[in-house]
Each structure stands twice: as C-alpha cells, then as structure tokens.
C-alpha cells in the first residue's frame, strides 16, 4: 500500500461551562482527566498523550484490533482555555463519538 502520510486533528472550542456569576470565559481551565469515546478506531493522541496501544494478549507481529468504547487519559490541557486536541497520526481509522472528562476551573 502506498499513499501520502497525513495526520487528522480535531480541536474543540474553549470550554465555557458557566459560573455562578455568568460566563466562565475569564477563568483558567484545565482537564484533570479527559477521555474520548471511539467507534471502530485505533487509539489517537489526546492532548499530545497516546494511551497504551498494545494489549498483552495480542501476539507479536499482529496489530491490535480496533476498539469501540471510551479511552481515558490522565493529564492536563496544554493551555488554560480547556480545549481538547485529538490527533490520529497513525495510518489507522479514527472516529470520535464524544469527549468527556473532569474539568477544573479557577479564578484568574
């Protein structure tokens, strides 16, 4: 198989889940845990961190099967806006059905 190498990137808008006194836009935000729900996909990078991709039950020389379900990563956001970046740089399928996690926000 021959083709051009490319990576697909998904970046969410800054998180704004509200505050007691209106918008949470001026608050600093950081994902404590962030996860992605995948459908028949290989594991992508989530905020620059790839979950463990090998299952010990898979024989060497064979690639893991694609998965359907949630993948959780422990790590903060790369910025203070609460955006999430999902990047698939492997030549494997990636379909994102949802993004979930635990967001922490503080006053400036």
C-alpha positions in Angstrom: 0.0 0.0 0.0 1.3 3.4 -1.0 -0.1 6.8 0.0 0.6 10.2 1.4 1.2 10.4 5.1 -1.1 12.9 6.9 -2.5 13.3 10.4 -6.1 14.2 11.2 -6.5 16.7 14.0 -9.7 17.6 16.0 -9.5 20.6 18.3 -12.5 21.7 20.4 -13.5 25.3 21.1 -12.5 26.7 24.5 -14.6 25.2 27.4 -17.2 27.6 28.9 -19.5 25.6 31.2 -20.7 28.7 33.1 -20.1 30.0 36.6 -22.2 31.2 39.5 -22.0 34.8 38.2 -22.3 34.4 34.4 -19.7 33.2 31.9 -16.7 31.2 32.8 -14.7 32.6 29.9 -12.2 34.6 32.0 -11.4 31.6 34.3 -8.4 29.3 33.8 -9.4 25.8 32.9 -7.5 22.5 32.9 -8.6 19.0 32.1 -7.8 16.7 35.1 -8.9 13.6 33.2 -10.1 13.7 29.6 -11.5 10.8 27.6 -12.7 10.1 24.1 -15.4 7.7 23.0 -14.2 5.9 19.9 -16.1 3.8 17.3 -14.1 1.1 15.5 -10.9 3.1 15.9 -7.3 2.9 16.8 -6.1 4.9 19.9 -5.4 8.5 18.9 -3.2 11.1 20.8 -5.4 13.0 23.3 -3.8 16.4 24.2 -0.4 15.0 23.0 -0.6 11.8 25.0 -1.4 8.4 23.5 -2.9 5.7 25.7 -1.1 2.4 25.8 -1.8 0.8 22.4 -0.7 -2.8 22.9 -2.8 -5.5 24.6 -0.6 -8.2 26.1 -2.9 -10.9 24.7 -2.2 -9.8 21.1 0.6 -12.0 19.6 3.7 -10.1 18.5 3.7 -9.4 14.7 0.0 -8.6 14.7 -1.6 -5.3 15.3 -4.3 -4.8 17.9 -7.9 -4.8 16.7 -9.8 -1.5 16.5 -11.9 -0.7 19.6 -15.3 0.8 20.3 -15.6 2.5 23.7 -14.1 5.1 25.9 -10.4 5.8 26.2 -9.3 7.9 29.3 -6.1 9.9 29.6 -4.8 11.4 32.8 -3.2 14.7 32.1 -3.8 18.4 31.9 -4.7 20.6 29.0 -1.9 22.1 27.0 -3.3 25.6 27.6 -5.6 27.5 30.0 -8.7 27.5 27.8 -9.8 23.9 28.4 -9.6 23.0 24.7 -9.1 19.3 23.8 -6.9 18.2 20.9 -7.4 14.7 19.4 -4.8 13.7 16.7 -4.6 10.5 14.7 -1.1 10.3 13.2 -1.2 6.5 12.5 -2.5 5.1 9.2 -5.5 3.6 11.1 -9.1 4.6 11.3 -10.3 7.1 14.0 -14.0 8.0 14.6 -14.7 10.2 17.6 -18.3 9.9 19.0 -17.8 12.1 22.1 -15.4 13.8 24.5 -15.8 13.5 28.3 -13.8 14.1 31.4 -13.2 16.2 34.5 -12.6 19.9 34.1 -11.1 22.1 36.8 -11.5 25.9 36.6 -10.3 28.7 38.8 -10.5 32.4 39.0 -7.7 34.4 37.4 
